[in-house]
Amino acid sequence: MSSVNVEWSEKYRPKLLSEIVGNAKPVSELSAWAKGWQQGTPSKRAAILYGKPGIGKTTAAHALARDLGWDLIELNASDQRTAASIQKVAGLASTTSALCGGIRLIVLDEADNIHGTADRGGAQALAKIIKNTSQPILLTANDLYGVSQGIKSLCVQIPFRSLQSRSIATALRKLCSNEGIACEPDALIKIAEGAHGDIRSAINDLQAVAEGKSELHVADVVISSRDPRDTIFDVLKKIFRGKNIKEALDATYNIDETPDSLIAWVDENLPTQYRGDDVVYAMHALSRADLFLGRVQRRQNYRMWRYAGAMMTTGVVVARSREYQGARFMPPSRWRMLRSTRTSRQTIDAISGKIGGMCQVSQSYARLNLLPFVRILFADRNYAVRLAAVMNLDSDEIAHILGSTKGTNKVKTIYQDAQESIESGISADIELFGKFSGSEADVQVEVPVPTKKPEKEPETREKKPQTSLFDF
């Protein structure tokens, strides 16, 4: 009889690498990378284990540390992975050895999920830590594509594969023996096949149907088969290299991609996958799909997604007249461009937000209408210093406005003078304010002419009028 309230997936988690079911090759590659650390500092200071959930990636990391007697520090997906938090945990650990002077293994789960506002800067911080670490770093990822290229280039990439049903069934049979449960072989096969390569799910399913029993029969296995999640690369293979149009279409229902995203993938890879007239016919199908997507946007009629999905998948499959040698699938080039310009776009947003806050207009309005005038004003060094002070611009923002790099002397001196102005209170002489006349289009931003004030103003002298930003 089995124990109560104990998760079997944790109770029977492999403690050593030799106990891991399947994936003998990746386990061997992981061991080879670890041995490099025992002999010194290897050329690749980090490794990344990638593959679908539940196939033993994190288990292998813990087993490796136990095999070699290494201390282990883990930063999991539930932790915030900002640049500051990664530097605080992984950065400190990567430069110091264990208490006994041994090696410390740093494990970061789900490295493909370091993105978004909460994790901003995390990827850059992690790449910097990997370059300078004196301790081994092990990353895990469900989708290697989701890991930034900068991190991947620094890591030994080790793929973990989904387990075959017979391997899972063998592991379940040993588990049942330990729990004192007599199981019919077909019952274990049914559980294993329903897990689709995920041994953790298979163990959880076995516990659900067998816990408290001394025998397990096929009739007792009433769990539903899990819906295996395909990756975008699995879908592309079925579109460009498969022959079953229904299978290709059904695969699109099983990925976390919208039709707008999927058509970008197909469009990017079509010229490298097909040749000649096949490209023409497939592009015609894609153009029809794009028409349906356009109607979805205009009419908000999402029922048309089904027609777009059919054209971009089945239409491309039937356009192929012969087999082609498979080329490597590439992500949409527009996405790569957006990633490469992300830092620049974030800087523009930061500048526009500061201008908008000063002028009481929206960030988008400031970016389109006011930022160009700020660039004109920055041509005058006196204005540049004063504006940098009143908006508290950092060196990156000043460099972007000037169209330069922050390492130039011009940017450095403007930033330094602006900081001195802030400290001395000179920036208080500047007034940026908006005058509204019904709409944002009527906004004026006024800045005084930077002239040197006399020691004492005569009381009868008229004040010099402010100069509008739009007069420049």
C-alpha positions in Angstrom: 0.0 0.0 0.0 1.2 3.5 -0.8 1.9 6.3 1.6 -0.6 9.1 1.9 -0.2 12.8 1.1 3.2 12.4 -0.5 3.7 13.3 -4.2 5.2 10.4 -5.9 6.9 12.7 -8.4 8.9 14.1 -5.6 9.3 10.9 -3.6 10.8 9.1 -6.6 12.7 12.0 -8.1 16.1 10.7 -9.3 18.9 11.7 -6.9 21.7 10.8 -9.2 22.3 11.3 -12.9 22.5 7.5 -13.4 18.9 7.2 -12.1 17.4 9.6 -14.8 15.2 7.7 -17.2 16.1 8.2 -20.9 18.1 11.1 -22.3 21.4 9.2 -21.9 23.1 11.5 -24.5 22.2 14.8 -22.9 23.1 13.5 -19.4 26.5 12.5 -20.8 27.0 16.0 -22.4 26.0 17.6 -19.1 28.6 15.5 -17.2 31.3 16.4 -19.7 30.6 20.1 -19.3 30.7 19.7 -15.5 34.0 17.9 -15.6 35.4 20.9 -17.5 34.7 22.9 -14.4 36.6 20.4 -12.2 39.6 20.9 -14.4 39.5 24.7 -14.4 37.3 27.3 -16.2 35.9 26.0 -19.5 35.4 28.2 -22.5 31.6 27.9 -22.1 31.0 28.9 -18.5 27.2 28.1 -18.6 25.1 25.3 -20.1 21.4 25.4 -21.0 19.1 22.4 -20.8 16.1 22.8 -23.1 13.0 20.7 -23.9 9.4 20.3 -23.0 8.3 20.4 -19.4 8.4 17.3 -17.2 11.2 15.5 -19.0 13.9 15.9 -16.3 15.8 19.1 -16.9 15.6 20.5 -13.4 16.0 17.0 -12.0 19.2 16.6 -13.9 20.6 19.9 -12.5 19.9 18.8 -8.9 21.3 15.3 -9.6 24.5 16.8 -11.1 25.1 18.8 -8.0 24.5 15.8 -5.8 26.8 13.6 -7.9 29.7 16.0 -7.7 29.2 17.3 -4.2 28.6 20.8 -5.4 26.5 23.4 -3.5 23.4 24.5 -5.4 21.7 27.9 -5.5 18.5 28.0 -7.5 16.6 31.0 -8.9 13.2 29.7 -10.1 10.4 31.1 -12.3 8.4 32.3 -9.3 11.2 34.7 -8.4 11.4 38.1 -10.0 14.3 38.1 -12.4 15.1 41.8 -12.8 18.6 42.9 -13.4 18.9 43.9 -9.7 17.6 40.6 -8.4 19.7 38.4 -10.7 22.8 40.4 -9.8 22.0 40.1 -6.1 21.5 36.3 -6.1 23.3 34.9 -9.1 25.9 37.7 -9.4 27.2 37.4 -5.9 27.1 33.6 -6.0 29.0 33.5 -9.3 32.0 35.2 -7.9 32.3 33.4 -4.6 32.9 29.8 -3.9 31.1 27.5 -1.4 31.8 27.8 2.3 34.1 24.8 2.2 35.9 26.2 -0.8 34.2 23.9 -3.3 32.2 24.6 -6.4 28.8 26.2 -6.3 26.3 25.4 -9.1 23.9 28.2 -9.9 20.6 27.1 -11.5 18.2 29.4 -13.2 14.9 27.8 -14.2 12.8 28.9 -17.3 15.4 31.2 -18.8 13.1 31.5 -21.8 10.7 33.5 -19.6 13.0 36.3 -18.7 11.1 39.1 -20.5 8.5 41.8 -20.0 8.3 44.7 -17.5 8.9 42.6 -14.4 12.2 41.1 -15.8 13.4 44.1 -17.7 17.2 44.1 -17.8 17.4 40.6 -16.5 18.7 39.1 -19.8 21.5 41.6 -20.1 22.4 41.2 -16.5 22.5 37.4 -16.8 24.7 37.6 -20.0 27.2 39.8 -18.1 27.2 37.4 -15.1 27.9 34.4 -17.4 30.9 36.2 -19.0 32.5 36.9 -15.7 31.4 34.0 -13.5 33.9 31.9 -11.6 31.2 29.3 -10.8 29.2 27.0 -13.2 25.8 28.3 -14.2 23.1 26.0 -15.5 20.0 27.3 -17.2 16.8 25.4 -18.1 14.3 26.4 -20.8 11.2 24.9 -22.3 11.7 26.7 -25.6 15.2 27.6 -26.7 13.9 30.2 -29.1 12.6 32.2 -26.2 16.2 32.6 -24.8 18.0 35.7 -26.0 20.7 35.2 -28.6 23.3 36.9 -26.4 22.7 34.2 -23.7 22.6 31.3 -26.0 25.9 32.2 -27.6 27.6 31.9 -24.2 26.1 28.5 -23.3 26.6 24.8 -24.1 23.2 23.9 -25.5 22.0 20.5 -24.4 18.6 19.3 -25.8 16.4 17.0 -23.6 13.9 14.9 -25.6 10.5 13.7 -24.6 10.6 10.1 -23.3 9.2 7.2 -25.2 6.1 5.5 -23.8 7.9 2.2 -23.2 10.6 4.0 -21.1 8.0 5.7 -19.0 6.1 2.4 -18.6 9.3 0.8 -17.3 9.8 3.5 -14.7 6.2 3.3 -13.6 6.5 -0.5 -13.2 9.4 0.0 -10.8 7.5 2.6 -8.9 4.5 0.3 -8.5 6.8 -2.4 -7.2 8.1 -0.1 -4.5 4.6 0.9 -3.6 3.5 -2.7 -3.4 0.9 -2.4 -6.2 0.3 -5.1 -8.7 -0.3 -3.5 -12.1 -1.4 -4.9 -15.4 1.1 -4.0 -18.1 -1.6 -2.6 -20.3 -2.6 -0.2 -17.6 0.9 1.2 -17.3 1.1 1.5 -21.1 -2.2 3.4 -21.2 -0.9 5.9 -18.6 2.5 6.3 -20.3 0.9 7.0 -23.8 -1.5 9.5 -22.3 1.5 11.5 -20.8 3.0 12.2 -24.3 6.6 12.0 -23.1 6.1 13.8 -19.8 7.3 11.4 -17.1 6.3 13.7 -14.3 2.7 13.8 -15.5 2.7 10.1 -15.9 3.7 9.6 -12.3 1.1 12.0 -11.1 -1.6 10.2 -13.2 -0.5 6.8 -11.8 -0.7 8.2 -8.2 -4.2 9.5 -8.9 -5.6 6.2 -10.1 -3.5 3.8 -7.9 -3.1 5.4 -4.5 -4.8 3.3 -1.9 -5.1 0.3 -4.1 -3.2 -3.0 -4.0 -4.0 -3.8 -7.6 -4.3 -1.7 -10.8 -6.2 -2.8 -13.8 -6.8 -1.2 -17.2 -10.4 -0.4 -16.2 -9.1 1.7 -13.3 -7.3 4.0 -15.7 -9.9 6.6 -16.5 -7.7 9.6 -16.9 -8.0 11.7 -20.0 -5.2 11.9 -22.5 -3.2 15.1 -22.2 -3.2 17.5 -25.1 0.5 17.6 -26.2 1.6 21.2 -26.9 3.5 21.6 -30.2 6.1 24.2 -30.7 6.0 26.6 -33.7 8.9 24.6 -35.2 6.7 21.4 -35.1 4.0 23.2 -36.9 6.3 24.6 -39.6 7.6 21.0 -40.3 4.1 19.8 -40.8 3.3 22.8 -43.2 6.5 22.7 -45.3 7.4 19.1 -45.1 4.3 17.2 -44.3 1.7 15.7 -46.7 -1.4 15.7 -44.5 -3.3 19.0 -44.8 -5.6 18.1 -41.9 -2.7 17.3 -39.6 -1.0 20.7 -40.5 -4.2 22.6 -39.8 -4.9 20.8 -36.6 -1.4 21.5 -35.4 -2.1 25.2 -35.5 -4.8 24.8 -32.9 -2.3 23.4 -30.5 0.3 26.2 -30.3 0.2 29.5 -28.4 0.4 31.6 -31.6 -2.2 33.9 -33.2 -2.8 33.8 -36.9 -1.0 37.2 -37.2 2.0 35.6 -35.6 1.8 32.3 -37.6 1.6 34.1 -41.0 4.8 36.0 -40.1 6.6 32.7 -39.5 5.3 31.1 -42.7 6.1 34.2 -44.8 9.7 34.4 -43.4 10.5 30.8 -44.2 8.6 30.1 -47.4 11.4 31.4 -49.8 13.9 29.1 -48.2 11.7 26.0 -48.1 10.1 26.1 -51.6 11.4 26.8 -55.1 10.1 28.0 -58.4 6.3 28.0 -59.0 5.7 26.4 -55.7 6.7 29.7 -54.1 4.3 31.6 -56.3 1.3 29.3 -55.5 2.1 29.3 -51.8 2.5 33.1 -51.7 -0.9 33.4 -53.4 -2.4 31.3 -50.6 -0.6 33.6 -48.0 -2.0 36.7 -49.7 -5.5 35.3 -49.4 -4.9 34.6 -45.7 -3.6 38.2 -45.3 -6.9 39.5 -46.7 -8.9 37.6 -44.1 -6.6 38.9 -41.4 -7.2 42.4 -42.6 -10.9 42.0 -42.5 -10.6 40.7 -38.9 -8.8 44.0 -38.0 -11.3 46.2 -39.8 -14.5 44.4 -38.8 -13.4 42.7 -35.5 -15.0 39.6 -36.9 -12.7 36.9 -35.4 -14.6 34.1 -37.1 -12.6 34.9 -40.2 -9.4 33.7 -38.4 -10.4 30.1 -39.3 -10.3 31.0 -43.1 -7.0 32.7 -42.7 -5.6 29.8 -40.8 -6.7 27.3 -43.4 -5.2 29.3 -46.3 -1.8 29.9 -44.6 -1.5 26.1 -43.7 -3.3 23.9 -46.1 -2.8 26.3 -49.0 0.9 26.2 -48.5 0.9 22.4 -48.1 -0.9 21.8 -51.4 1.3 24.3 -53.2 4.3 22.0 -52.9 4.8 19.9 -56.0 7.9 18.0 -54.8 10.1 17.4 -51.8 12.8 19.9 -50.9 15.9 19.6 -48.7 14.9 21.1 -45.4 16.5 24.4 -44.6 16.7 25.8 -41.1 13.6 27.6 -39.8 14.2 31.2 -38.9 12.0 33.6 -36.8 10.4 36.6 -38.5 13.1 39.2 -39.4 10.8 42.0 -38.2 10.9 40.4 -34.7 14.7 40.3 -34.8 14.8 43.9 -35.8 12.5 44.9 -33.0 14.7 43.0 -30.5 17.8 44.7 -31.8 16.2 48.2 -31.5 14.5 47.5 -28.2 17.0 49.5 -26.1 16.7 52.5 -28.5 12.9 52.4 -28.4 12.9 52.2 -24.6 15.1 55.3 -24.5 12.8 57.2 -26.8 9.8 56.3 -24.6 11.7 57.5 -21.6 12.5 60.8 -23.2 9.0 61.3 -24.5 7.6 60.4 -21.1 9.7 63.1 -19.5 8.7 65.7 -22.1 5.1 64.7 -21.8 5.2 65.0 -18.0 6.7 68.5 -18.2 4.2 69.7 -20.9 1.2 67.7 -19.6 0.6 65.9 -22.9 0.6 62.2 -23.7 3.8 60.3 -24.3 2.9 59.5 -27.9 2.1 63.2 -28.6 5.4 64.2 -27.1 7.3 61.7 -29.2 5.7 62.7 -32.5 5.4 66.5 -32.1 7.7 67.8 -29.3 10.8 65.6 -29.4 11.9 66.9 -32.8 11.9 70.5 -31.3 13.9 69.3 -28.3 16.5 68.0 -30.8 16.6 71.4 -32.4 17.1 73.1 -29.1 19.9 70.7 -28.2 21.9 72.2 -31.1 22.6 75.1 -28.7 24.8 73.9 -25.9 23.3 76.3 -23.3 19.8 75.0 -24.0 21.1 71.4 -24.1 22.5 71.7 -20.5 19.4 73.5 -19.2 16.9 71.1 -20.8 19.0 68.1 -19.6 18.8 69.5 -16.1 15.2 70.3 -16.0 14.1 66.9 -17.4 16.8 65.1 -15.5 18.1 63.3 -18.6 20.7 60.5 -18.2 23.6 60.1 -20.6 21.9 57.6 -22.8 18.9 59.9 -23.3 21.2 62.9 -24.0 23.2 60.8 -26.5 20.0 59.7 -28.3 18.8 63.3 -28.7 22.1 64.4 -30.1 22.4 61.3 -32.3 25.6 60.4 -30.7 27.0 57.8 -28.3 27.2 58.4 -24.5 31.0 57.9 -24.6 31.6 61.1 -26.5 33.0 64.2 -24.8 30.0 66.3 -25.9 27.5 64.0 -24.2 29.7 63.6 -21.1 30.2 67.4 -20.6 26.5 68.2 -21.1 25.5 65.5 -18.6 28.0 66.7 -16.1 27.1 70.3 -16.4 23.4 69.4 -16.2 24.0 67.5 -12.9 25.9 70.5 -11.6 23.0 72.7 -12.6 20.6 70.5 -10.7 22.7 70.6 -7.6 23.2 74.4 -7.7 19.5 75.1 -8.5 20.2 76.8 -11.8 17.6 74.6 -13.5 14.9 76.3 -11.5 15.2 79.2 -13.9 13.6 77.1 -16.7 9.9 76.9 -17.0 8.4 74.4 -19.3 4.6 74.5 -19.4 1.8 73.8 -21.8 -0.9 76.2 -22.9 -4.0 74.3 -23.9 -6.6 75.6 -26.3 -9.0 72.8 -26.5 -6.7 70.0 -27.8 -3.2 68.7 -27.7 -2.5 70.2 -31.1 -2.6 73.7 -29.5 0.1 72.9 -26.9 3.0 75.4 -26.7 6.2 74.7 -24.8 8.0 77.9 -23.8 11.6 78.2 -22.7 13.4 81.4 -21.7 16.3 82.7 -23.7 19.4 81.7 -21.8 20.9 85.1 -21.2 23.1 86.1 -18.3 21.1 88.1 -15.7 22.5 91.4 -14.4 23.3 91.6 -10.8 20.3 93.9 -10.1 17.3 94.4 -12.4 15.9 98.0 -12.4 12.3 98.0 -11.2 11.1 100.0 -14.2 12.7 97.6 -16.7 10.2 95.3 -18.5 10.8 91.6 -18.3 12.1 90.0 -21.4 9.4 87.9 -23.1 9.8 84.2 -23.2 10.6 82.6 -26.5 8.3 79.8 -27.7 9.7 76.4 -28.5 7.9 76.7 -31.9 9.7 79.9 -32.8 13.0 78.0 -33.4 
